[in-house]
């Protein structure tokens, strides 16, 4: 039973780190256009040379 005194705070810490990373990703607009990049490569009107 003493192990619960260690495992519960560690698990809460890991959940907090995960939530922090998730909200950081949302704030930095990581999830704005998930389909756009995947479909952009299939478009026929793309240029071989990037614009300067």
HUQUIDA-V327935 format. One record per residue. N is the residue number from 1. RES is the residue in three letters. PSI is psi in whole degrees, 0 to 359 (999 if undefined). Layout:
{{N/RES/PSI} {N/RES/PSI}}
This chain:
{{1/UNK/338} {2/UNK/335} {3/UNK/333} {4/UNK/330} {5/UNK/338} {6/UNK/316} {7/UNK/322} {8/UNK/310} {9/UNK/324} {10/UNK/317} {11/UNK/322} {12/UNK/324} {13/UNK/317} {14/UNK/321} {15/UNK/319} {16/UNK/320} {17/UNK/318} {18/UNK/316} {19/UNK/321} {20/UNK/318} {21/UNK/322} {22/UNK/313} {23/UNK/329} {24/UNK/317} {25/UNK/321} {26/UNK/317} {27/UNK/329} {28/UNK/16} {29/UNK/43} {30/UNK/340} {31/UNK/22} {32/UNK/315} {33/UNK/73} {34/UNK/331} {35/UNK/335} {36/UNK/313} {37/UNK/326} {38/UNK/324} {39/UNK/340} {40/UNK/327} {41/UNK/338} {42/UNK/352} {43/UNK/145} {44/UNK/345} {45/UNK/28} {46/UNK/153} {47/UNK/145} {48/UNK/327} {49/UNK/128} {50/UNK/152} {51/UNK/138} {52/UNK/999}}
